[in-house]
Amino acid sequence: MKELSIQVMGEREHEISELLQSLELPKIVSKTVACLASTTEMTSRQLEAAAGIRQPEVSAAMRVLRKKDWVVEREEKKKLGKGRPVKVYRLNVPLREIVETLEEEQIASKNELMDDLERLRKLA
């Protein structure tokens, strides 16, 4: 029988995930970012276990993160050389930069809302 060590999200990662969600980042993306921010790199299986999400959700989160250019993906052959290669992910930018990007998006959104309210006030 093999002995495996599995990483799971701790309090810090849960807090990061919840805060990212409050900034309108989808839940699975938030959990993925929180996990990747706490380590150098993770396989898709490690992400599944750590974030408590299923494989299709890992793939969906990675599509979002690749589109934003926040993650880098590589393939690694399995030790026995059989089957598909394992995908290994790491953040392409530091968490601080992700937060800054989200902050800019939130400010732009709020400014747009304020402009709309001002136009409404003038029309009223």
ChimeraX attribute file (.defattr): number of C-alpha atoms within 10 A of each C-alpha:
attribute: neighborCount
match mode: 1-to-1
recipient: residues
	/A:1	3
	/A:2	4
	/A:3	5
	/A:4	6
	/A:5	6
	/A:6	10
	/A:7	13
	/A:8	16
	/A:9	19
	/A:10	13
	/A:11	9
	/A:12	12
	/A:13	22
	/A:14	17
	/A:15	14
	/A:16	18
	/A:17	25
	/A:18	17
	/A:19	15
	/A:20	21
	/A:21	16
	/A:22	12
	/A:23	15
	/A:24	12
	/A:25	17
	/A:26	15
	/A:27	16
	/A:28	21
	/A:29	22
	/A:30	24
	/A:31	29
	/A:32	28
	/A:33	27
	/A:34	25
	/A:35	28
	/A:36	24
	/A:37	18
	/A:38	15
	/A:39	10
	/A:40	10
	/A:41	17
	/A:42	21
	/A:43	17
	/A:44	19
	/A:45	17
	/A:46	16
	/A:47	26
	/A:48	19
	/A:49	15
	/A:50	21
	/A:51	26
	/A:52	16
	/A:53	16
	/A:54	14
	/A:55	14
	/A:56	10
	/A:57	15
	/A:58	20
	/A:59	13
	/A:60	12
	/A:61	20
	/A:62	23
	/A:63	14
	/A:64	15
	/A:65	18
	/A:66	14
	/A:67	10
	/A:68	11
	/A:69	13
	/A:70	18
	/A:71	18
	/A:72	15
	/A:73	16
	/A:74	11
	/A:75	12
	/A:76	13
	/A:77	12
	/A:78	11
	/A:79	7
	/A:80	6
	/A:81	9
	/A:82	8
	/A:83	8
	/A:84	10
	/A:85	13
	/A:86	14
	/A:87	14
	/A:88	17
	/A:89	19
	/A:90	19
	/A:91	24
	/A:92	16
	/A:93	13
	/A:94	11
	/A:95	17
	/A:96	10
	/A:97	11
	/A:98	17
	/A:99	14
	/A:100	11
	/A:101	12
	/A:102	16
	/A:103	13
	/A:104	12
	/A:105	13
	/A:106	14
	/A:107	12
	/A:108	12
	/A:109	12
	/A:110	12
	/A:111	12
	/A:112	12
	/A:113	12
	/A:114	12
	/A:115	12
	/A:116	12
	/A:117	12
	/A:118	12
	/A:119	11
	/A:120	10
	/A:121	9
	/A:122	8
	/A:123	7
	/A:124	6
